[in-house]
């Protein structure tokens, strides 16, 4: 099965300069547990990393950092592990196991995040 047939709808993106407080608010508003951090959320959405609700709790709150001054770019997972929408799901699952990730952005042939994935 191709990955584009199995993706989850509703990808939510933010820029690397988004504060952790803004990111947490966006996650709450959109009912998601992760954000794909992209170079330009309004234009080319090339993934730079991923930030999860767990990253916020462990890295920001756990280290007593100020969520209004901490940017998601400083705690996102990088380099980002990506998948192409035309890949077979078996290949992608193996890559996820190899890199120890549970979420990854799906990109189109031009490298931009596919709107129908998370």
The first five atom37 places (N, CA, C, CB, O) and aatype in JSON, in Angstrom:
{
  "aatype": [20, 20, 20, 20, 20, 20, 20, 20, 20, 20, 20, 20, 20, 20, 20, 20, 20, 20, 20, 20, 20, 20, 20, 20, 20, 20, 20, 20, 20, 20, 20, 20, 20, 20, 20, 20, 20, 20, 20, 20, 20, 20, 20, 20, 20, 20, 20, 20, 20, 20, 20, 20, 20, 20, 20, 20, 20, 20, 20, 20, 20, 20, 20, 20, 20, 20, 20, 20, 20, 20, 20, 20, 20, 20, 20, 20, 20, 20, 20, 20, 20, 20, 20, 20, 20, 20, 20, 20, 20, 20, 20, 20, 20, 20, 20, 20, 20, 20, 20, 20, 20, 20, 20, 20, 20, 20, 20, 20, 20, 20, 20, 20, 20, 20, 20, 20, 20, 20],
  "atom_mask": [
    [1, 1, 1, 1, 1],
    [1, 1, 1, 1, 1],
    [1, 1, 1, 1, 1],
    [1, 1, 1, 1, 1],
    [1, 1, 1, 1, 1],
    [1, 1, 1, 1, 1],
    [1, 1, 1, 1, 1],
    [1, 1, 1, 1, 1],
    [1, 1, 1, 1, 1],
    [1, 1, 1, 1, 1],
    [1, 1, 1, 1, 1],
    [1, 1, 1, 1, 1],
    [1, 1, 1, 1, 1],
    [1, 1, 1, 1, 1],
    [1, 1, 1, 1, 1],
    [1, 1, 1, 1, 1],
    [1, 1, 1, 1, 1],
    [1, 1, 1, 1, 1],
    [1, 1, 1, 1, 1],
    [1, 1, 1, 1, 1],
    [1, 1, 1, 1, 1],
    [1, 1, 1, 1, 1],
    [1, 1, 1, 1, 1],
    [1, 1, 1, 1, 1],
    [1, 1, 1, 1, 1],
    [1, 1, 1, 1, 1],
    [1, 1, 1, 1, 1],
    [1, 1, 1, 1, 1],
    [1, 1, 1, 1, 1],
    [1, 1, 1, 1, 1],
    [1, 1, 1, 1, 1],
    [1, 1, 1, 1, 1],
    [1, 1, 1, 1, 1],
    [1, 1, 1, 1, 1],
    [1, 1, 1, 1, 1],
    [1, 1, 1, 1, 1],
    [1, 1, 1, 1, 1],
    [1, 1, 1, 1, 1],
    [1, 1, 1, 1, 1],
    [1, 1, 1, 1, 1],
    [1, 1, 1, 1, 1],
    [1, 1, 1, 1, 1],
    [1, 1, 1, 1, 1],
    [1, 1, 1, 1, 1],
    [1, 1, 1, 1, 1],
    [1, 1, 1, 1, 1],
    [1, 1, 1, 1, 1],
    [1, 1, 1, 1, 1],
    [1, 1, 1, 1, 1],
    [1, 1, 1, 1, 1],
    [1, 1, 1, 1, 1],
    [1, 1, 1, 1, 1],
    [1, 1, 1, 1, 1],
    [1, 1, 1, 1, 1],
    [1, 1, 1, 1, 1],
    [1, 1, 1, 1, 1],
    [1, 1, 1, 1, 1],
    [1, 1, 1, 1, 1],
    [1, 1, 1, 1, 1],
    [1, 1, 1, 1, 1],
    [1, 1, 1, 1, 1],
    [1, 1, 1, 1, 1],
    [1, 1, 1, 1, 1],
    [1, 1, 1, 1, 1],
    [1, 1, 1, 1, 1],
    [1, 1, 1, 1, 1],
    [1, 1, 1, 1, 1],
    [1, 1, 1, 1, 1],
    [1, 1, 1, 1, 1],
    [1, 1, 1, 1, 1],
    [1, 1, 1, 1, 1],
    [1, 1, 1, 1, 1],
    [1, 1, 1, 1, 1],
    [1, 1, 1, 1, 1],
    [1, 1, 1, 1, 1],
    [1, 1, 1, 1, 1],
    [1, 1, 1, 1, 1],
    [1, 1, 1, 1, 1],
    [1, 1, 1, 1, 1],
    [1, 1, 1, 1, 1],
    [1, 1, 1, 1, 1],
    [1, 1, 1, 1, 1],
    [1, 1, 1, 1, 1],
    [1, 1, 1, 1, 1],
    [1, 1, 1, 1, 1],
    [1, 1, 1, 1, 1],
    [1, 1, 1, 1, 1],
    [1, 1, 1, 1, 1],
    [1, 1, 1, 1, 1],
    [1, 1, 1, 1, 1],
    [1, 1, 1, 1, 1],
    [1, 1, 1, 1, 1],
    [1, 1, 1, 1, 1],
    [1, 1, 1, 1, 1],
    [1, 1, 1, 1, 1],
    [1, 1, 1, 1, 1],
    [1, 1, 1, 1, 1],
    [1, 1, 1, 1, 1],
    [1, 1, 1, 1, 1],
    [1, 1, 1, 1, 1],
    [1, 1, 1, 1, 1],
    [1, 1, 1, 1, 1],
    [1, 1, 1, 1, 1],
    [1, 1, 1, 1, 1],
    [1, 1, 1, 1, 1],
    [1, 1, 1, 1, 1],
    [1, 1, 1, 1, 1],
    [1, 1, 1, 1, 1],
    [1, 1, 1, 1, 1],
    [1, 1, 1, 1, 1],
    [1, 1, 1, 1, 1],
    [1, 1, 1, 1, 1],
    [1, 1, 1, 1, 1],
    [1, 1, 1, 1, 1],
    [1, 1, 1, 1, 1],
    [1, 1, 1, 1, 1],
    [1, 1, 1, 1, 1],
    [1, 1, 1, 1, 1]
  ],
  "atom_positions": [
    [[0.84, -1.16, 0.0], [0.0, 0.0, 0.0], [0.9, 1.24, 0.0], [-0.96, -0.01, 1.22], [1.91, 1.3, 0.7]],
    [[0.51, 2.21, -0.79], [1.27, 3.46, -0.83], [0.93, 4.31, 0.39], [0.97, 4.25, -2.13], [-0.19, 4.29, 0.9]],
    [[1.91, 5.05, 0.84], [1.74, 5.87, 2.04], [0.61, 6.88, 1.89], [3.02, 6.59, 2.36], [-0.12, 7.13, 2.85]],
    [[0.46, 7.46, 0.7], [-0.58, 8.48, 0.52], [-1.99, 7.92, 0.75], [-0.5, 9.08, -0.88], [-2.93, 8.68, 0.97]],
    [[-2.13, 6.6, 0.7], [-3.42, 5.96, 0.95], [-3.66, 5.72, 2.44], [-3.51, 4.64, 0.2], [-4.78, 5.41, 2.85]],
    [[-2.6, 5.86, 3.26], [-2.71, 5.53, 4.68], [-2.45, 6.72, 5.6], [-1.77, 4.43, 5.02], [-2.51, 6.56, 6.82]],
    [[-2.17, 7.89, 5.06], [-1.83, 9.07, 5.88], [-3.02, 9.53, 6.7], [-1.34, 10.22, 4.99], [-4.18, 9.28, 6.35]],
    [[-2.72, 10.19, 7.79], [-3.74, 10.82, 8.62], [-3.97, 12.24, 8.13], [-3.32, 10.81, 10.12], [-3.01, 12.97, 7.85]],
    [[-5.21, 12.63, 8.02], [-5.54, 13.98, 7.56], [-5.32, 15.0, 8.67], [-6.99, 14.05, 7.05], [-5.39, 14.66, 9.85]],
    [[-5.07, 16.23, 8.28], [-5.02, 17.32, 9.25], [-3.65, 17.72, 9.73], [-5.82, 16.96, 10.4], [-3.48, 18.01, 10.91]],
    [[-2.67, 17.74, 8.87], [-1.33, 18.16, 9.28], [-1.37, 19.6, 9.76], [-0.32, 17.99, 8.12], [-2.01, 20.46, 9.15]],
    [[-0.67, 19.87, 10.85], [-0.6, 21.21, 11.4], [0.87, 21.6, 11.45], [-1.26, 21.28, 12.83], [1.71, 20.86, 11.98]],
    [[1.17, 22.77, 10.9], [2.56, 23.23, 10.81], [2.74, 24.54, 11.56], [2.97, 23.41, 9.34], [1.79, 25.28, 11.82]],
    [[3.99, 24.8, 11.91], [4.37, 26.08, 12.49], [5.8, 26.38, 12.08], [4.22, 26.07, 14.05], [6.5, 25.5, 11.58]],
    [[6.23, 27.6, 12.28], [7.59, 27.99, 11.97], [8.52, 27.73, 13.14], [7.65, 29.46, 11.57], [8.07, 27.54, 14.27]],
    [[9.81, 27.71, 12.88], [10.81, 27.43, 13.91], [10.85, 28.49, 15.0], [12.17, 27.3, 13.28], [11.27, 28.21, 16.12]],
    [[10.41, 29.72, 14.68], [10.43, 30.81, 15.66], [9.17, 30.87, 16.52], [10.62, 32.13, 14.95], [9.06, 31.71, 17.41]],
    [[8.21, 29.98, 16.25], [6.99, 29.91, 17.06], [7.38, 29.61, 18.5], [6.01, 28.83, 16.51], [8.19, 28.72, 18.75]],
    [[6.81, 30.34, 19.45], [7.13, 30.05, 20.85], [6.44, 28.76, 21.28], [6.71, 31.24, 21.77], [5.47, 28.33, 20.68]],
    [[6.97, 28.17, 22.33], [6.39, 26.96, 22.87], [4.96, 27.22, 23.34], [7.25, 26.41, 24.03], [4.09, 26.36, 23.19]],
    [[4.71, 28.38, 23.91], [3.36, 28.72, 24.34], [2.41, 28.77, 23.15], [3.36, 30.07, 25.09], [1.3, 28.24, 23.21]],
    [[2.84, 29.41, 22.06], [2.02, 29.45, 20.85], [1.8, 28.05, 20.29], [2.68, 30.35, 19.78], [0.7, 27.71, 19.85]],
    [[2.84, 27.24, 20.31], [2.74, 25.87, 19.79], [1.75, 25.05, 20.61], [4.12, 25.19, 19.8], [0.93, 24.32, 20.05]],
    [[1.83, 25.16, 21.93], [0.91, 24.42, 22.8], [-0.53, 24.87, 22.57], [1.29, 24.62, 24.27], [-1.45, 24.05, 22.55]],
    [[-0.72, 26.15, 22.39], [-2.05, 26.68, 22.11], [-2.58, 26.16, 20.77], [-2.03, 28.21, 22.11], [-3.75, 25.81, 20.64]],
    [[-1.7, 26.13, 19.77], [-2.08, 25.61, 18.45], [-2.44, 24.13, 18.52], [-0.95, 25.83, 17.44], [-3.41, 23.69, 17.91]],
    [[-1.66, 23.36, 19.27], [-1.96, 21.93, 19.45], [-3.32, 21.75, 20.1], [-0.87, 21.26, 20.31], [-4.11, 20.9, 19.69]],
    [[-3.59, 22.54, 21.11], [-4.87, 22.44, 21.81], [-6.03, 22.81, 20.89], [-4.89, 23.34, 23.06], [-7.04, 22.11, 20.83]],
    [[-5.86, 23.91, 20.17], [-6.91, 24.39, 19.27], [-7.19, 23.4, 18.14], [-6.51, 25.75, 18.69], [-8.34, 23.21, 17.75]],
    [[-6.15, 22.78, 17.61], [-6.29, 21.85, 16.47], [-6.45, 20.39, 16.91], [-5.08, 21.98, 15.56], [-6.63, 19.51, 16.07]],
    [[-6.39, 20.14, 18.22], [-6.56, 18.79, 18.77], [-5.52, 17.81, 18.2], [-7.97, 18.27, 18.48], [-5.87, 16.72, 17.75]],
    [[-4.25, 18.22, 18.24], [-3.15, 17.37, 17.78], [-2.09, 17.28, 18.85], [-2.55, 17.9, 16.46], [-2.03, 18.13, 19.74]],
    [[-1.25, 16.27, 18.78], [-0.18, 16.09, 19.74], [1.19, 16.41, 19.19], [-0.19, 14.7, 20.25], [2.2, 16.25, 19.88]],
    [[1.23, 16.86, 17.94], [2.52, 17.21, 17.34], [2.33, 18.26, 16.27], [3.21, 15.96, 16.75], [1.24, 18.42, 15.7]],
    [[3.41, 18.99, 16.0], [3.43, 19.99, 14.93], [4.63, 19.71, 14.05], [3.47, 21.44, 15.51], [5.71, 19.36, 14.54]],
    [[4.44, 19.85, 12.75], [5.56, 19.78, 11.83], [6.14, 21.19, 11.75], [5.13, 19.23, 10.41], [5.44, 22.14, 11.37]],
    [[7.4, 21.32, 12.09], [8.06, 22.62, 12.03], [8.6, 22.77, 10.61], [9.22, 22.75, 13.12], [9.36, 21.94, 10.13]],
    [[8.19, 23.86, 9.96], [8.55, 24.07, 8.55], [9.28, 25.39, 8.39], [7.29, 24.05, 7.66], [9.24, 26.25, 9.27]],
    [[9.96, 25.53, 7.24], [10.72, 26.75, 6.99], [9.81, 27.96, 6.83], [11.58, 26.59, 5.75], [10.14, 29.04, 7.3]],
    [[8.68, 27.8, 6.18], [7.75, 28.91, 5.96], [6.32, 28.38, 6.0], [8.05, 29.62, 4.59], [5.85, 27.84, 5.0]],
    [[5.62, 28.53, 7.13], [4.27, 27.98, 7.25], [3.25, 28.54, 6.27], [3.77, 28.21, 8.63], [2.24, 27.9, 5.99]],
    [[3.52, 29.74, 5.73], [2.58, 30.37, 4.82], [2.86, 30.08, 3.35], [2.57, 31.85, 5.04], [2.0, 30.33, 2.5]],
    [[4.04, 29.57, 3.03], [4.41, 29.36, 1.63], [4.94, 27.95, 1.44], [5.47, 30.4, 1.18], [4.17, 26.99, 1.56]],
    [[6.2, 27.8, 1.15], [6.8, 26.48, 0.99], [6.91, 25.83, 2.36], [8.19, 26.56, 0.3], [7.56, 26.36, 3.26]],
    [[6.27, 24.71, 2.5], [6.25, 24.04, 3.8], [7.21, 22.86, 3.77], [4.81, 23.58, 4.17], [6.8, 21.7, 3.76]],
    [[8.51, 23.19, 3.77], [9.55, 22.17, 3.78], [9.83, 21.81, 5.25], [10.86, 22.67, 3.05], [10.19, 22.69, 6.03]],
    [[9.66, 20.54, 5.64], [9.83, 20.18, 7.05], [11.27, 20.31, 7.53], [9.35, 18.77, 7.26], [12.21, 19.88, 6.88]],
    [[11.4, 20.92, 8.71], [12.69, 21.07, 9.38], [12.79, 20.14, 10.58], [12.9, 22.51, 9.81], [13.88, 19.73, 10.96]],
    [[11.65, 19.82, 11.16], [11.63, 18.98, 12.35], [10.21, 18.77, 12.83], [12.47, 19.59, 13.46], [9.25, 19.22, 12.2]],
    [[10.09, 18.09, 13.95], [8.79, 17.83, 14.57], [8.91, 18.17, 16.05], [8.33, 16.34, 14.35], [9.94, 17.91, 16.67]],
    [[7.86, 18.73, 16.6], [7.79, 18.97, 18.04], [6.5, 18.34, 18.54], [7.85, 20.51, 18.38], [5.44, 18.48, 17.92]],
    [[6.6, 17.64, 19.66], [5.44, 16.95, 20.22], [5.06, 17.55, 21.57], [5.72, 15.45, 20.37], [5.83, 18.3, 22.17]],
    [[3.87, 17.2, 22.02], [3.44, 17.66, 23.34], [4.37, 17.12, 24.42], [1.99, 17.23, 23.61], [4.61, 17.78, 25.43]],
    [[4.89, 15.94, 24.21], [5.85, 15.37, 25.16], [7.14, 16.18, 25.18], [6.16, 13.9, 24.81], [7.71, 16.4, 26.25]],
    [[7.62, 16.61, 24.01], [8.82, 17.46, 23.96], [8.62, 18.71, 24.81], [9.14, 17.85, 22.5], [9.53, 19.14, 25.52]],
    [[7.44, 19.29, 24.72], [7.15, 20.51, 25.48], [7.21, 20.24, 26.98], [5.77, 21.07, 25.09], [7.81, 21.0, 27.73]],
    [[6.6, 19.16, 27.4], [6.57, 18.84, 28.83], [7.97, 18.5, 29.34], [5.61, 17.67, 29.1], [8.41, 19.06, 30.35]],
    [[8.65, 17.6, 28.68], [9.94, 17.12, 29.16], [11.05, 18.17, 29.02], [10.33, 15.87, 28.43], [11.8, 18.41, 29.96]],
    [[11.15, 18.78, 27.85], [12.26, 19.69, 27.59], [12.05, 21.11, 28.1], [12.51, 19.74, 26.12], [13.0, 21.76, 28.53]],
    [[10.82, 21.59, 28.07], [10.57, 22.97, 28.49], [10.13, 23.01, 29.95], [9.5, 23.63, 27.59], [10.81, 23.61, 30.78]],
    [[9.03, 22.4, 30.26], [8.55, 22.43, 31.63], [9.5, 21.69, 32.57], [7.16, 21.83, 31.72], [9.76, 22.15, 33.68]],
    [[10.0, 20.54, 32.13], [10.91, 19.75, 32.96], [12.22, 20.46, 33.25], [11.2, 18.45, 32.29], [12.87, 20.17, 34.26]],
    [[12.62, 21.37, 32.39], [13.85, 22.14, 32.6], [13.57, 23.58, 33.06], [14.67, 22.17, 31.32], [14.47, 24.42, 33.1]],
    [[12.32, 23.83, 33.41], [11.88, 25.14, 33.9], [12.24, 26.28, 32.95], [12.48, 25.4, 35.27], [12.65, 27.36, 33.39]],
    [[12.09, 26.04, 31.64], [12.31, 27.08, 30.65], [11.04, 27.91, 30.49], [12.74, 26.47, 29.28], [9.94, 27.43, 30.78]],
    [[11.19, 29.12, 30.04], [10.06, 30.02, 29.84], [9.4, 29.71, 28.49], [10.51, 31.51, 29.91], [10.02, 29.94, 27.44]],
    [[8.17, 29.19, 28.48], [7.53, 28.85, 27.22], [7.19, 30.05, 26.34], [6.27, 28.09, 27.5], [6.92, 29.89, 25.15]],
    [[7.22, 31.25, 26.92], [6.96, 32.45, 26.11], [8.22, 32.94, 25.42], [6.39, 33.55, 26.98], [8.15, 33.79, 24.53]],
    [[9.37, 32.42, 25.82], [10.66, 32.85, 25.24], [11.38, 31.72, 24.52], [11.55, 33.41, 26.32], [12.38, 31.96, 23.83]],
    [[10.91, 30.51, 24.67], [11.56, 29.36, 24.04], [10.89, 29.07, 22.7], [11.49, 28.11, 24.97], [9.67, 28.91, 22.63]],
    [[11.68, 29.01, 21.65], [11.16, 28.73, 20.31], [11.17, 27.22, 20.06], [12.0, 29.46, 19.22], [12.04, 26.5, 20.54]],
    [[10.18, 26.75, 19.31], [10.11, 25.32, 19.02], [11.33, 24.85, 18.22], [8.83, 25.0, 18.25], [11.69, 23.68, 18.27]],
    [[11.95, 25.76, 17.49], [13.14, 25.4, 16.73], [14.28, 24.91, 17.61], [13.6, 26.58, 15.94], [15.15, 24.18, 17.14]],
    [[14.26, 25.31, 18.88], [15.34, 24.89, 19.78], [15.1, 23.52, 20.39], [15.51, 25.91, 20.88], [16.01, 22.95, 20.99]],
    [[13.9, 22.97, 20.26], [13.64, 21.65, 20.84], [13.09, 20.63, 19.85], [12.68, 21.8, 21.97], [12.84, 19.49, 20.23]],
    [[12.91, 21.02, 18.61], [12.38, 20.06, 17.63], [13.39, 18.95, 17.36], [12.0, 20.78, 16.32], [14.6, 19.14, 17.47]],
    [[12.86, 17.81, 16.99], [13.7, 16.68, 16.62], [14.28, 16.93, 15.25], [12.91, 15.36, 16.65], [13.56, 17.19, 14.28]],
    [[15.61, 16.84, 15.17], [16.26, 17.02, 13.88], [17.5, 16.15, 13.83], [16.62, 18.51, 13.64], [18.07, 15.89, 14.89]],
    [[17.94, 15.69, 12.72], [17.3, 15.95, 11.44], [15.97, 15.21, 11.38], [18.21, 15.52, 10.27], [15.79, 14.15, 11.97]],
    [[15.06, 15.8, 10.66], [13.72, 15.22, 10.57], [13.76, 13.99, 9.66], [12.71, 16.27, 10.04], [14.38, 14.0, 8.59]],
    [[13.08, 12.95, 10.1], [12.91, 11.74, 9.29], [11.63, 11.95, 8.5], [12.86, 10.42, 10.17], [10.57, 12.17, 9.09]],
    [[11.72, 11.87, 7.18], [10.55, 12.11, 6.35], [10.22, 10.88, 5.52], [10.78, 13.32, 5.43], [10.99, 9.93, 5.45]],
    [[9.06, 10.93, 4.91], [8.63, 9.9, 3.98], [8.0, 10.59, 2.77], [7.63, 8.9, 4.64], [7.44, 11.68, 2.89]],
    [[8.11, 9.95, 1.64], [7.48, 10.46, 0.42], [6.15, 9.77, 0.23], [8.41, 10.25, -0.82], [6.02, 8.57, 0.45]],
    [[5.16, 10.54, -0.2], [3.8, 10.01, -0.34], [3.71, 8.81, -1.28], [2.89, 11.1, -0.82], [2.77, 8.03, -1.19]],
    [[4.68, 8.66, -2.18], [4.66, 7.56, -3.15], [5.37, 6.32, -2.64], [5.29, 8.01, -4.45], [5.45, 5.32, -3.35]],
    [[5.89, 6.36, -1.41], [6.6, 5.2, -0.86], [5.62, 4.14, -0.37], [7.52, 5.64, 0.29], [4.46, 4.43, -0.05]],
    [[6.1, 2.93, -0.32], [5.33, 1.82, 0.23], [5.34, 1.92, 1.76], [5.89, 0.45, -0.26], [6.37, 2.25, 2.35]],
    [[4.23, 1.64, 2.39], [4.13, 1.76, 3.85], [5.13, 0.85, 4.57], [2.72, 1.43, 4.31], [5.62, 1.21, 5.64]],
    [[5.43, -0.3, 4.01], [6.39, -1.21, 4.63], [7.76, -0.57, 4.75], [6.48, -2.51, 3.84], [8.43, -0.7, 5.78]],
    [[8.2, 0.12, 3.7], [9.5, 0.81, 3.71], [9.51, 1.9, 4.78], [9.81, 1.42, 2.32], [10.48, 2.05, 5.52]],
    [[8.43, 2.63, 4.85], [8.35, 3.75, 5.8], [8.34, 3.23, 7.24], [7.09, 4.6, 5.54], [9.01, 3.79, 8.1]],
    [[7.59, 2.17, 7.5], [7.56, 1.59, 8.85], [8.94, 1.13, 9.28], [6.57, 0.42, 8.91], [9.32, 1.29, 10.44]],
    [[9.69, 0.56, 8.36], [11.05, 0.12, 8.68], [11.94, 1.32, 9.01], [11.64, -0.69, 7.5], [12.73, 1.26, 9.94]],
    [[11.81, 2.39, 8.25], [12.58, 3.6, 8.52], [12.23, 4.17, 9.88], [12.34, 4.66, 7.42], [13.11, 4.62, 10.62]],
    [[10.94, 4.16, 10.22], [10.52, 4.67, 11.52], [11.12, 3.83, 12.65], [8.98, 4.67, 11.62], [11.56, 4.39, 13.66]],
    [[11.15, 2.51, 12.49], [11.76, 1.64, 13.5], [13.25, 1.92, 13.62], [11.54, 0.16, 13.14], [13.78, 2.03, 14.73]],
    [[13.91, 2.05, 12.48], [15.36, 2.29, 12.47], [15.72, 3.57, 13.21], [15.87, 2.36, 11.03], [16.7, 3.6, 13.95]],
    [[14.93, 4.61, 13.03], [15.22, 5.91, 13.63], [14.5, 6.13, 14.96], [14.83, 7.01, 12.68], [14.71, 7.15, 15.61]],
    [[13.67, 5.18, 15.37], [12.99, 5.29, 16.66], [11.99, 6.41, 16.74], [13.98, 5.46, 17.74], [11.87, 7.07, 17.77]],
    [[11.25, 6.65, 15.64], [10.23, 7.7, 15.64], [8.84, 7.09, 15.46], [10.51, 8.73, 14.52], [8.68, 6.04, 14.83]],
    [[7.86, 7.77, 16.03], [6.47, 7.31, 15.9], [5.67, 8.18, 14.95], [5.8, 7.27, 17.25], [4.57, 7.82, 14.54]],
    [[6.22, 9.35, 14.62], [5.55, 10.27, 13.71], [6.57, 10.82, 12.74], [4.84, 11.42, 14.48], [7.73, 11.03, 13.09]],
    [[6.12, 11.05, 11.51], [6.99, 11.69, 10.54], [6.17, 12.39, 9.49], [7.93, 10.67, 9.9], [5.08, 11.94, 9.13]],
    [[6.69, 13.51, 8.99], [5.96, 14.22, 7.94], [6.05, 13.48, 6.61], [6.49, 15.65, 7.77], [7.07, 12.86, 6.29]],
    [[4.98, 13.55, 5.86], [4.94, 12.98, 4.52], [5.05, 14.14, 3.55], [3.62, 12.14, 4.28], [4.33, 15.13, 3.65]],
    [[5.97, 14.0, 2.6], [6.2, 15.08, 1.64], [5.87, 14.63, 0.22], [7.65, 15.55, 1.72], [5.89, 13.44, -0.1]],
    [[5.57, 15.62, -0.6], [5.31, 15.39, -2.02], [6.65, 15.39, -2.75], [4.35, 16.48, -2.61], [7.7, 15.54, -2.13]],
    [[6.62, 15.23, -4.05], [7.84, 15.17, -4.85], [8.67, 16.45, -4.75], [7.5, 14.91, -6.3], [9.88, 16.4, -4.96]],
    [[8.05, 17.59, -4.43], [8.77, 18.86, -4.32], [9.33, 19.11, -2.92], [7.86, 20.01, -4.71], [9.95, 20.15, -2.68]],
    [[9.12, 18.18, -2.0], [9.66, 18.31, -0.65], [8.74, 18.99, 0.34], [10.93, 19.05, -0.71], [9.06, 19.05, 1.53]],
    [[7.6, 19.51, -0.12], [6.66, 20.18, 0.78], [5.78, 19.16, 1.49], [5.79, 21.18, 0.01], [5.48, 18.09, 0.96]],
    [[5.37, 19.53, 2.7], [4.48, 18.68, 3.49], [3.19, 18.46, 2.72], [4.19, 19.3, 4.87], [2.6, 19.41, 2.2]],
    [[2.75, 17.22, 2.65], [1.49, 16.88, 1.99], [0.36, 17.25, 2.93], [1.43, 15.36, 1.6], [0.37, 16.87, 4.1]],
    [[-0.6, 17.97, 2.43], [-1.7, 18.47, 3.26], [-2.5, 17.36, 3.9], [-2.61, 19.33, 2.44], [-3.06, 17.56, 4.98]],
    [[-2.56, 16.2, 3.29], [-3.39, 15.14, 3.83], [-2.63, 14.18, 4.73], [-4.02, 14.37, 2.71], [-3.0, 13.01, 4.84]],
    [[-1.57, 14.65, 5.38], [-0.82, 13.77, 6.27], [-0.46, 14.46, 7.56], [0.45, 13.28, 5.58], [-0.54, 15.69, 7.67]],
    [[-0.07, 13.66, 8.54], [0.42, 14.22, 9.81], [1.47, 13.3, 10.32], [-0.71, 14.39, 10.86], [2.05, 13.55, 11.38]]
  ]
}
